[in-house]
Amino acid sequence: MKKKIQTVIDLGASNKTHRYSYKAIKLLKQHGHNIIPIHPNLSDINGLSVVANLSNIHDKVDTLTLYIGAERSKLLIDEIIALKPKRIIFNPGTESKKLVKKLSQAKIPFIHNCTLIMLETNEF
């Protein structure tokens, strides 16, 4: 069975190779997904063009994978909801009760999991 290629936003993308967000970009790329890294100050990560903020995204988004903590994500709740991604992945350390509440109200599915493990175990 052929895997579905997804458009994936990496929110909290980093060009530091030891960061999990960077590792996720690399692995998502290996799996053939369309990746949109989000970072306000970078222009390129691992050969991909970086978008400065969520409001600049006009594509349909399959998955938004979070690599920012609750304090930063609460400032982006309206932009995240406006994207209407098909799902959001809360990676370890990104849990946010406020964001979960708003996603539930907007009927946007979310899971608490690890993007890297999901990719490695074909659960993505």
N, CA, C and O atoms as a MOPAC input file, in Angstrom:
PM7 MOZYME 1SCF
protein

 N      0.83500 1    -1.17800 1     0.00000 1
 C      0.00000 1     0.00000 1     0.00000 1
 C      0.88600 1     1.24900 1     0.00000 1
 O      1.82200 1     1.35800 1     0.79100 1
 N      0.58200 1     2.17400 1    -0.88200 1
 C      1.37000 1     3.38800 1    -0.99000 1
 C      1.00900 1     4.37000 1     0.12900 1
 O     -0.16400 1     4.57200 1     0.44200 1
 N      2.04000 1     4.97300 1     0.72300 1
 C      1.82500 1     5.96700 1     1.77500 1
 C      1.34900 1     7.27300 1     1.16600 1
 O      1.80100 1     7.67200 1     0.09300 1
 N      0.43500 1     7.93400 1     1.85800 1
 C     -0.06300 1     9.23200 1     1.43000 1
 C      0.96200 1    10.30700 1     1.78100 1
 O      1.42300 1    10.40200 1     2.91800 1
 N      1.30300 1    11.10100 1     0.79000 1
 C      2.20300 1    12.23500 1     1.02100 1
 C      1.38800 1    13.33800 1     1.68700 1
 O      0.30000 1    13.68300 1     1.22600 1
 N      1.91500 1    13.87900 1     2.75600 1
 C      1.22000 1    14.91500 1     3.49600 1
 C      1.96000 1    16.24900 1     3.42300 1
 O      3.17200 1    16.30200 1     3.21500 1
 N      1.19400 1    17.31900 1     3.60000 1
 C      1.77800 1    18.63400 1     3.83100 1
 C      1.86300 1    18.78800 1     5.33500 1
 O      0.85200 1    18.75700 1     6.03700 1
 N      3.09100 1    18.95400 1     5.82400 1
 C      3.35300 1    18.97300 1     7.26200 1
 C      4.03700 1    20.27700 1     7.65100 1
 O      5.04400 1    20.66900 1     7.06000 1
 N      3.47200 1    20.94000 1     8.65400 1
 C      4.10300 1    22.13400 1     9.21600 1
 C      4.90700 1    21.72600 1    10.43500 1
 O      4.40200 1    21.04300 1    11.32500 1
 N      6.16000 1    22.15000 1    10.46700 1
 C      7.02700 1    21.95900 1    11.62700 1
 C      7.08400 1    23.30400 1    12.34400 1
 O      7.85000 1    24.19100 1    11.96800 1
 N      6.25400 1    23.43900 1    13.39100 1
 C      6.17600 1    24.69700 1    14.13200 1
 C      7.19700 1    24.68000 1    15.25600 1
 O      7.07900 1    23.92000 1    16.21800 1
 N      8.20500 1    25.53800 1    15.11400 1
 C      9.32700 1    25.53600 1    16.05200 1
 C     10.54700 1    24.93600 1    15.39500 1
 O     11.44600 1    24.42900 1    16.06600 1
 N     10.57000 1    24.99700 1    14.07100 1
 C     11.67100 1    24.42400 1    13.30300 1
 C     13.00600 1    25.03300 1    13.72900 1
 O     13.07700 1    26.19100 1    14.14300 1
 N     14.05100 1    24.23200 1    13.61800 1
 C     15.39200 1    24.67000 1    14.00400 1
 C     16.40900 1    24.18700 1    12.98100 1
 O     16.23600 1    23.13800 1    12.36100 1
 N     17.47400 1    24.96700 1    12.81300 1
 C     18.57800 1    24.53500 1    11.95700 1
 C     19.69200 1    23.88400 1    12.78100 1
 O     20.74900 1    23.54600 1    12.24700 1
 N     19.45100 1    23.71100 1    14.08000 1
 C     20.42700 1    23.04900 1    14.95900 1
 C     20.19000 1    21.54500 1    14.87800 1
 O     19.12300 1    21.05000 1    15.24200 1
 N     21.20100 1    20.82700 1    14.39500 1
 C     21.02900 1    19.40800 1    14.07000 1
 C     20.71700 1    18.52400 1    15.27000 1
 O     20.21900 1    17.41400 1    15.08600 1
 N     20.99200 1    18.97300 1    16.49100 1
 C     20.69300 1    18.15400 1    17.66800 1
 C     19.23900 1    18.32200 1    18.13200 1
 O     18.78400 1    17.57000 1    18.99400 1
 N     18.51300 1    19.28300 1    17.58400 1
 C     17.12500 1    19.52800 1    17.98900 1
 C     16.17700 1    18.51900 1    17.33500 1
 O     16.37000 1    18.12200 1    16.18500 1
 N     15.16000 1    18.11700 1    18.08300 1
 C     14.18600 1    17.15900 1    17.55700 1
 C     13.41600 1    17.73300 1    16.37600 1
 O     13.04900 1    16.99100 1    15.46400 1
 N     13.16700 1    19.02600 1    16.37300 1
 C     12.44900 1    19.62700 1    15.24300 1
 C     13.26100 1    19.49800 1    13.95400 1
 O     12.69100 1    19.27900 1    12.88500 1
 N     14.58100 1    19.63100 1    14.04500 1
 C     15.44400 1    19.44100 1    12.87700 1
 C     15.41600 1    17.97700 1    12.43300 1
 O     15.31000 1    17.67600 1    11.24400 1
 N     15.51400 1    17.07600 1    13.41500 1
 C     15.47600 1    15.64100 1    13.09800 1
 C     14.15700 1    15.25800 1    12.44100 1
 O     14.12200 1    14.40800 1    11.55100 1
 N     13.06900 1    15.89200 1    12.88400 1
 C     11.75800 1    15.62300 1    12.28800 1
 C     11.73400 1    16.08300 1    10.83300 1
 O     11.22500 1    15.37400 1     9.96500 1
 N     12.27800 1    17.25800 1    10.56700 1
 C     12.32600 1    17.75400 1     9.18300 1
 C     13.07800 1    16.76300 1     8.29900 1
 O     12.62900 1    16.41600 1     7.20700 1
 N     14.21200 1    16.32500 1     8.78600 1
 C     15.04400 1    15.38700 1     8.02000 1
 C     14.29500 1    14.07900 1     7.73400 1
 O     14.31700 1    13.57000 1     6.61400 1
 N     13.63700 1    13.55000 1     8.76200 1
 C     12.92400 1    12.27900 1     8.60600 1
 C     11.65400 1    12.43600 1     7.76500 1
 O     11.33300 1    11.56700 1     6.95500 1
 N     10.94300 1    13.53100 1     7.95500 1
 C      9.76000 1    13.79700 1     7.12000 1
 C     10.16600 1    13.89100 1     5.65200 1
 O      9.47100 1    13.38500 1     4.77100 1
 N     11.29000 1    14.54200 1     5.40400 1
 C     11.82100 1    14.68200 1     4.04500 1
 C     12.15700 1    13.30600 1     3.45500 1
 O     11.84400 1    13.02500 1     2.29900 1
 N     12.80400 1    12.44700 1     4.27100 1
 C     13.13900 1    11.09300 1     3.82200 1
 C     11.89600 1    10.29200 1     3.47100 1
 O     11.92700 1     9.44200 1     2.58100 1
 N     10.80200 1    10.56400 1     4.17100 1
 C      9.54000 1     9.85800 1     3.92300 1
 C      8.74000 1    10.49000 1     2.78700 1
 O      7.65200 1    10.01800 1     2.45700 1
 N      9.27500 1    11.55500 1     2.18700 1
 C      8.66600 1    12.14300 1     1.00800 1
 C      7.55900 1    13.16000 1     1.25700 1
 O      6.85700 1    13.55000 1     0.32400 1
 N      7.39400 1    13.59100 1     2.49500 1
 C      6.34200 1    14.56100 1     2.80400 1
 C      6.74200 1    15.97400 1     2.37200 1
 O      7.92500 1    16.29200 1     2.25700 1
 N      5.74000 1    16.80400 1     2.13900 1
 C      5.94700 1    18.22200 1     1.85100 1
 C      6.03200 1    18.93300 1     3.19800 1
 O      5.06400 1    18.93300 1     3.95900 1
 N      7.16400 1    19.53000 1     3.49400 1
 C      7.39100 1    20.11700 1     4.81400 1
 C      7.46200 1    21.63200 1     4.69900 1
 O      8.09900 1    22.18400 1     3.80200 1
 N      6.78300 1    22.28600 1     5.64000 1
 C      6.84900 1    23.73900 1     5.74300 1
 C      7.40400 1    24.06500 1     7.13200 1
 O      6.66700 1    24.03400 1     8.11800 1
 N      8.69900 1    24.37700 1     7.21100 1
 C      9.26500 1    24.76700 1     8.50000 1
 C      8.85800 1    26.20200 1     8.84300 1
 O      8.84600 1    27.07700 1     7.97800 1
 N      8.52700 1    26.42800 1    10.11100 1
 C      8.15300 1    27.76000 1    10.57800 1
 C      9.20200 1    28.24400 1    11.57900 1
 O      9.45300 1    27.60300 1    12.59900 1
 N      9.80500 1    29.38800 1    11.26100 1
 C     10.75300 1    30.02800 1    12.16900 1
 C     10.83600 1    31.50100 1    11.77800 1
 O     10.98700 1    31.80800 1    10.59600 1
 N     10.74100 1    32.41200 1    12.73300 1
 C     10.70300 1    33.83800 1    12.38800 1
 C     12.00200 1    34.42200 1    11.84000 1
 O     11.97500 1    35.47800 1    11.20700 1
 N     13.13200 1    33.76900 1    12.06600 1
 C     14.40700 1    34.38600 1    11.70600 1
 C     15.27900 1    33.59300 1    10.73500 1
 O     16.35500 1    34.05900 1    10.36100 1
 N     14.84300 1    32.42300 1    10.32600 1
 C     15.65300 1    31.60600 1     9.41800 1
 C     15.03600 1    31.61300 1     8.01400 1
 O     13.82800 1    31.79900 1     7.86200 1
 N     15.86600 1    31.41300 1     7.00200 1
 C     15.34400 1    31.37400 1     5.63200 1
 C     15.44100 1    29.98600 1     5.01400 1
 O     14.72200 1    29.67200 1     4.06500 1
 N     16.34100 1    29.14400 1     5.55800 1
 C     16.55300 1    27.81700 1     4.98500 1
 C     16.90700 1    26.83900 1     6.10400 1
 O     17.72700 1    27.13600 1     6.97300 1
 N     16.27600 1    25.67400 1     6.06400 1
 C     16.62900 1    24.57600 1     6.97200 1
 C     16.70100 1    23.30600 1     6.14100 1
 O     15.70700 1    22.89100 1     5.54600 1
 N     17.86000 1    22.70000 1     6.10000 1
 C     18.06200 1    21.43200 1     5.40900 1
 C     17.54200 1    21.49100 1     3.96400 1
 O     16.92000 1    20.54700 1     3.47500 1
 N     17.80900 1    22.61900 1     3.29500 1
 C     17.40800 1    22.76600 1     1.89700 1
 C     15.96200 1    23.17200 1     1.67000 1
 O     15.51800 1    23.25800 1     0.52500 1
 N     15.22800 1    23.42000 1     2.73100 1
 C     13.82600 1    23.82600 1     2.61200 1
 C     13.68500 1    25.31100 1     2.92100 1
 O     14.34900 1    25.83400 1     3.81500 1
 N     12.82200 1    25.97800 1     2.18200 1
 C     12.52300 1    27.37800 1     2.46500 1
 C     11.69600 1    27.45900 1     3.73300 1
 O     10.73100 1    26.71500 1     3.90800 1
 N     12.08100 1    28.36200 1     4.60900 1
 C     11.39900 1    28.53400 1     5.88600 1
 C     10.39100 1    29.67600 1     5.76600 1
 O     10.66100 1    30.69800 1     5.13700 1
 N      9.23100 1    29.48100 1     6.37800 1
 C      8.18800 1    30.49900 1     6.41900 1
 C      8.26200 1    31.16500 1     7.79200 1
 O      8.41700 1    30.49200 1     8.81100 1
 N      8.15000 1    32.48800 1     7.80900 1
 C      8.33800 1    33.24100 1     9.05200 1
 C      7.21900 1    33.03900 1    10.06100 1
 O      7.47300 1    33.01000 1    11.26500 1
 N      5.98300 1    32.89900 1     9.59100 1
 C      4.87800 1    32.72000 1    10.53600 1
 C      3.70500 1    31.98700 1     9.89600 1
 O      3.60700 1    31.89100 1     8.67300 1
 N      2.83100 1    31.48000 1    10.73300 1
 C      1.70700 1    30.66300 1    10.28000 1
 C      0.75200 1    31.41400 1     9.37300 1
 O      0.14600 1    30.81100 1     8.48700 1
 N      0.60200 1    32.71200 1     9.57200 1
 C     -0.34100 1    33.47400 1     8.74900 1
 C      0.09300 1    33.55500 1     7.28600 1
 O     -0.70000 1    33.94900 1     6.43100 1
 N      1.34000 1    33.18600 1     6.98900 1
 C      1.82300 1    33.15900 1     5.60200 1
 C      1.53600 1    31.83800 1     4.89400 1
 O      1.87400 1    31.68200 1     3.72100 1
 N      0.92100 1    30.89300 1     5.58700 1
 C      0.61300 1    29.58200 1     5.00100 1
 C     -0.78400 1    29.64000 1     4.37600 1
 O     -1.76000 1    30.01000 1     5.02800 1
 N     -0.85200 1    29.26500 1     3.10100 1
 C     -2.14200 1    29.26800 1     2.41600 1
 C     -2.45400 1    27.89500 1     1.83500 1
 O     -3.48000 1    27.72100 1     1.17800 1
 N     -1.58300 1    26.92100 1     2.06900 1
 C     -1.80400 1    25.54800 1     1.61000 1
 C     -2.74500 1    24.83100 1     2.57700 1
 O     -2.91100 1    25.23900 1     3.72600 1
 N     -3.35200 1    23.75500 1     2.08500 1
 C     -4.08400 1    22.87800 1     2.99300 1
 C     -3.05100 1    22.09800 1     3.78700 1
 O     -2.06900 1    21.60200 1     3.23400 1
 N     -3.28300 1    21.99500 1     5.08500 1
 C     -2.30600 1    21.36700 1     5.97500 1
 C     -2.86400 1    20.05300 1     6.50800 1
 O     -3.94200 1    20.01800 1     7.10200 1
 N     -2.12200 1    18.98000 1     6.29100 1
 C     -2.52400 1    17.67800 1     6.81500 1
 C     -2.15900 1    17.56400 1     8.28600 1
 O     -2.98800 1    17.18200 1     9.11300 1
 N     -0.90800 1    17.89800 1     8.60700 1
 C     -0.41400 1    17.73600 1     9.97200 1
 C      0.39700 1    18.96200 1    10.37200 1
 O      1.21600 1    19.46500 1     9.60300 1
 N      0.15200 1    19.42800 1    11.58400 1
 C      0.99200 1    20.44800 1    12.20000 1
 C      1.65700 1    19.76000 1    13.38600 1
 O      0.98000 1    19.32100 1    14.31600 1
 N      2.97000 1    19.66800 1    13.35100 1
 C      3.69900 1    19.03000 1    14.43400 1
 C      4.36600 1    20.12000 1    15.27400 1
 O      5.12400 1    20.94600 1    14.76700 1
 N      4.06300 1    20.09700 1    16.56600 1
 C      4.50000 1    21.16100 1    17.47600 1
 C      5.86000 1    20.86700 1    18.10300 1
 O      6.11000 1    19.78100 1    18.62500 1
 N      6.72400 1    21.87200 1    18.03200 1
 C      8.02000 1    21.83100 1    18.70800 1
 C      8.23700 1    23.11300 1    19.49600 1
 O      9.36800 1    23.57800 1    19.63500 1
 N      7.15700 1    23.68100 1    20.00900 1
 C      7.23500 1    24.85600 1    20.87800 1
 C      6.42000 1    24.56900 1    22.12500 1
 O      5.44300 1    23.82200 1    22.08100 1
 N      6.82100 1    25.16000 1    23.22800 1
 C      6.13500 1    24.94800 1    24.49600 1
 C      4.83200 1    25.72000 1    24.59500 1
 O      4.49700 1    26.51900 1    23.72000 1
 N      4.10500 1    25.47100 1    25.66800 1
 C      2.78300 1    26.06400 1    25.88700 1
 C      2.81200 1    27.58500 1    25.91700 1
 O      1.88700 1    28.23200 1    25.42500 1
 N      3.86500 1    28.16200 1    26.48800 1
 C      3.93800 1    29.63100 1    26.57000 1
 C      3.98000 1    30.26700 1    25.18400 1
 O      3.34200 1    31.29200 1    24.94400 1
 N      4.72600 1    29.65800 1    24.28300 1
 C      4.80600 1    30.19100 1    22.91800 1
 C      3.58400 1    29.83200 1    22.10400 1
 O      3.11000 1    30.64500 1    21.31100 1
 N      3.06000 1    28.61800 1    22.28500 1
 C      1.91600 1    28.20400 1    21.47000 1
 C      0.64800 1    28.98700 1    21.80400 1
 O     -0.19800 1    29.18700 1    20.93200 1
 N      0.50300 1    29.43500 1    23.05800 1
 C     -0.71600 1    30.17000 1    23.41200 1
 C     -0.81200 1    31.48900 1    22.65000 1
 O     -1.91100 1    32.00600 1    22.44800 1
 N      0.31100 1    32.03000 1    22.23200 1
 C      0.31900 1    33.25500 1    21.43900 1
 C     -0.09400 1    33.01000 1    19.98600 1
 O     -0.41100 1    33.94900 1    19.25600 1
 N     -0.08500 1    31.74800 1    19.57800 1
 C     -0.36500 1    31.38700 1    18.18000 1
 C     -1.68500 1    30.63800 1    18.00300 1
 O     -1.98500 1    30.17200 1    16.90400 1
 N     -2.46700 1    30.51900 1    19.05900 1
 C     -3.68900 1    29.71200 1    19.00100 1
 C     -4.59600 1    30.12800 1    17.85300 1
 O     -5.05900 1    29.27500 1    17.09500 1
 N     -4.85600 1    31.41300 1    17.71200 1
 C     -5.75800 1    31.86500 1    16.63900 1
 C     -5.22100 1    31.50700 1    15.25700 1
 O     -5.98600 1    31.10400 1    14.38000 1
 N     -3.92000 1    31.65100 1    15.05900 1
 C     -3.31700 1    31.29900 1    13.76900 1
 C     -3.37300 1    29.78600 1    13.51700 1
 O     -3.60300 1    29.34800 1    12.39000 1
 N     -3.16300 1    29.00400 1    14.56400 1
 C     -3.23500 1    27.54300 1    14.42900 1
 C     -4.65400 1    27.12700 1    14.05700 1
 O     -4.84300 1    26.30800 1    13.15700 1
 N     -5.64000 1    27.67500 1    14.73200 1
 C     -7.04700 1    27.35400 1    14.44900 1
 C     -7.40700 1    27.77400 1    13.01900 1
 O     -8.09400 1    27.03900 1    12.30900 1
 N     -6.94300 1    28.95600 1    12.60200 1
 C     -7.25300 1    29.47600 1    11.26500 1
 C     -6.71500 1    28.57500 1    10.15600 1
 O     -7.29000 1    28.52600 1     9.06800 1
 N     -5.61900 1    27.86100 1    10.41600 1
 C     -5.05200 1    26.94400 1     9.42000 1
 C     -5.95600 1    25.74600 1     9.15100 1
 O     -5.95900 1    25.19900 1     8.04800 1
 N     -6.71100 1    25.34600 1    10.14900 1
 C     -7.57700 1    24.16300 1    10.06600 1
 C     -6.81200 1    22.91600 1     9.61500 1
 O     -7.21100 1    22.25200 1     8.65800 1
 N     -5.70500 1    22.59800 1    10.31300 1
 C     -4.98800 1    21.37400 1     9.92800 1
 C     -5.85500 1    20.15300 1    10.21400 1
 O     -6.72500 1    20.18600 1    11.08400 1
 N     -5.60700 1    19.07800 1     9.47200 1
 C     -6.37800 1    17.84300 1     9.68000 1
 C     -6.04300 1    17.20100 1    11.01900 1
 O     -6.85700 1    16.47000 1    11.58300 1
 N     -4.83000 1    17.47500 1    11.53400 1
 C     -4.45500 1    17.01000 1    12.87500 1
 C     -3.24300 1    17.78800 1    13.36800 1
 O     -2.48800 1    18.38300 1    12.59900 1
 N     -3.09600 1    17.75300 1    14.69100 1
 C     -1.94500 1    18.36800 1    15.34200 1
 C     -1.27900 1    17.31900 1    16.21000 1
 O     -1.94500 1    16.55200 1    16.90600 1
 N      0.03400 1    17.29400 1    16.16000 1
 C      0.80800 1    16.39200 1    17.01000 1
 C      1.49900 1    17.23000 1    18.08600 1
 O      2.31000 1    18.10700 1    17.78900 1
 N      1.15700 1    16.93900 1    19.33400 1
 C      1.85800 1    17.52400 1    20.47500 1
 C      3.03200 1    16.60600 1    20.79100 1
 O      2.84600 1    15.54800 1    21.39200 1
 N      4.23500 1    16.99900 1    20.39400 1
 C      5.42300 1    16.22300 1    20.72000 1
 C      5.72400 1    16.39200 1    22.20900 1
 O      5.27000 1    17.36100 1    22.81600 1
 N      6.47800 1    15.47300 1    22.80800 1
 C      6.78600 1    15.58800 1    24.23900 1
 C      7.34500 1    16.96900 1    24.58600 1
 O      8.25300 1    17.47000 1    23.92200 1
 N      6.79300 1    17.56600 1    25.62500 1
 C      7.22200 1    18.87900 1    26.07700 1
 C      6.43300 1    20.03400 1    25.49200 1
 O      6.68300 1    21.18900 1    25.83600 1
 N      5.47800 1    19.74000 1    24.60700 1
 C      4.69900 1    20.80700 1    23.96200 1
 C      3.25600 1    20.86300 1    24.46200 1
 O      2.43600 1    21.59900 1    23.91300 1
 N      2.95300 1    20.10200 1    25.48100 1
 C      1.58900 1    20.01700 1    25.98300 1
 C      1.05800 1    21.40000 1    26.37400 1
 O      1.77800 1    22.22000 1    26.94500 1
 N     -0.21300 1    21.63700 1    26.05300 1
 C     -0.84700 1    22.92000 1    26.35900 1
 C     -2.34000 1    22.71500 1    26.58000 1
 O     -3.07400 1    22.40900 1    25.64000 1
 N     -2.78900 1    22.88400 1    27.82300 1
 C     -4.21000 1    22.72200 1    28.13200 1
 C     -5.05200 1    23.74900 1    27.37300 1
 O     -6.13600 1    23.43200 1    26.88400 1
 N     -4.54900 1    24.96700 1    27.28000 1
 C     -5.28900 1    26.03100 1    26.59600 1
 C     -5.45800 1    25.70900 1    25.10800 1
 O     -6.54900 1    25.86900 1    24.55900 1
 N     -4.38300 1    25.25800 1    24.45600 1
 C     -4.46200 1    24.91100 1    23.03800 1
 C     -5.37000 1    23.70300 1    22.83500 1
 O     -6.16100 1    23.68400 1    21.89100 1
 N     -5.27400 1    22.69800 1    23.69900 1
 C     -6.13800 1    21.52000 1    23.60300 1
 C     -7.61000 1    21.92500 1    23.68000 1
 O     -8.44000 1    21.43800 1    22.91200 1
 N     -7.91900 1    22.81800 1    24.61000 1
 C     -9.30400 1    23.28000 1    24.76900 1
 C     -9.79700 1    23.96600 1    23.49200 1
 O    -10.90300 1    23.69600 1    23.02400 1
 N     -8.97400 1    24.85000 1    22.93700 1
 C     -9.35800 1    25.57800 1    21.72400 1
 C     -9.46800 1    24.64000 1    20.51700 1
 O    -10.35800 1    24.80800 1    19.68300 1
 N     -8.57400 1    23.65700 1    20.42000 1
 C     -8.64800 1    22.68400 1    19.32200 1
 C     -9.91900 1    21.85500 1    19.43500 1
 O    -10.58000 1    21.58500 1    18.43200 1
 N    -10.25900 1    21.45400 1    20.64200 1
 C    -11.48100 1    20.67900 1    20.86400 1
 C    -12.70900 1    21.48900 1    20.44900 1
 O    -13.61400 1    20.96900 1    19.79600 1
 N    -12.73000 1    22.75100 1    20.82900 1
 C    -13.85700 1    23.61800 1    20.46200 1
 C    -13.95800 1    23.78800 1    18.94900 1
 O    -15.05800 1    23.87300 1    18.40400 1
 N    -12.82100 1    23.83900 1    18.27600 1
 C    -12.78400 1    24.01200 1    16.82200 1
 C    -12.90800 1    22.68100 1    16.07700 1
 O    -12.91700 1    22.64800 1    14.84700 1
 N    -13.00300 1    21.58900 1    16.83600 1
 C    -13.09800 1    20.23800 1    16.25900 1
 C    -11.90400 1    19.88900 1    15.36000 1
 O    -12.05700 1    19.27900 1    14.30200 1
 N    -10.72100 1    20.29200 1    15.81200 1
 C     -9.48100 1    19.94300 1    15.11700 1
 C     -8.83000 1    18.80400 1    15.89500 1
 O     -8.47900 1    18.97500 1    17.06200 1
 N     -8.66500 1    17.64200 1    15.25700 1
 C     -8.08000 1    16.48300 1    15.95000 1
 C     -6.63000 1    16.73000 1    16.35400 1
 O     -5.88500 1    17.43200 1    15.67100 1
 N     -6.25300 1    16.13700 1    17.47700 1
 C     -4.88100 1    16.24100 1    17.96200 1
 C     -4.51600 1    14.95900 1    18.67900 1
 O     -5.37600 1    14.21600 1    19.15300 1
 N     -3.21900 1    14.72200 1    18.74500 1
 C     -2.70200 1    13.58200 1    19.50000 1
 C     -1.45900 1    14.02800 1    20.25500 1
 O     -0.77600 1    14.97200 1    19.85600 1
 N     -1.18300 1    13.34000 1    21.34200 1
 C      0.07100 1    13.52600 1    22.08700 1
 C      0.94500 1    12.33400 1    21.72000 1
 O      0.68000 1    11.20500 1    22.13300 1
 N      1.98700 1    12.59700 1    20.94200 1
 C      2.84000 1    11.52400 1    20.46100 1
 C      4.17200 1    12.13900 1    20.04600 1
 O      4.41800 1    13.32200 1    20.28100 1
 N      5.01000 1    11.35000 1    19.44200 1
 C      6.31100 1    11.80900 1    18.96500 1
 C      6.38000 1    11.58100 1    17.45600 1
 O      6.29700 1    10.44800 1    16.98100 1
 N      6.53100 1    12.66000 1    16.72400 1
 C      6.59200 1    12.57500 1    15.26700 1
 C      7.68300 1    11.61100 1    14.81200 1
 O      7.46800 1    10.81900 1    13.89400 1
 N      8.84700 1    11.67400 1    15.44700 1
 C      9.96600 1    10.80900 1    15.05000 1
 C      9.60200 1     9.33000 1    15.20500 1
 O      9.84200 1     8.53000 1    14.30000 1
 N      9.03200 1     8.97800 1    16.33300 1
 C      8.65300 1     7.57700 1    16.57200 1
 C      7.52800 1     7.16700 1    15.62500 1
 O      7.53900 1     6.06000 1    15.08600 1
 N      6.57100 1     8.04800 1    15.42600 1
 C      5.47000 1     7.73300 1    14.50400 1
 C      5.99500 1     7.44500 1    13.09300 1
 O      5.52300 1     6.51700 1    12.43700 1
 N      6.96100 1     8.22600 1    12.62700 1
 C      7.55300 1     7.99400 1    11.31000 1
 C      8.32700 1     6.68500 1    11.28100 1
 O      8.21100 1     5.91400 1    10.32900 1
 N      9.11900 1     6.43000 1    12.32600 1
 C      9.93700 1     5.21500 1    12.36600 1
 C      9.09600 1     3.93700 1    12.43800 1
 O      9.52500 1     2.88000 1    11.97500 1
 N      7.89700 1     4.03800 1    13.02100 1
 C      7.04900 1     2.85200 1    13.18500 1
 C      5.89700 1     2.82400 1    12.18500 1
 O      4.95400 1     2.05000 1    12.34200 1
 N      5.97400 1     3.66700 1    11.15900 1
 C      4.94800 1     3.75300 1    10.10500 1
 C      3.55000 1     4.04000 1    10.65000 1
 O      2.56000 1     3.54100 1    10.11500 1
 N      3.46500 1     4.84100 1    11.71100 1
 C      2.18300 1     5.24100 1    12.27700 1
 C      1.82800 1     6.68100 1    11.91900 1
 O      0.80300 1     7.19800 1    12.36400 1
 N      2.66700 1     7.32200 1    11.12300 1
 C      2.45500 1     8.71500 1    10.80700 1
 C      1.27400 1     8.86200 1     9.85300 1
 O      0.93200 1     9.97800 1     9.46200 1

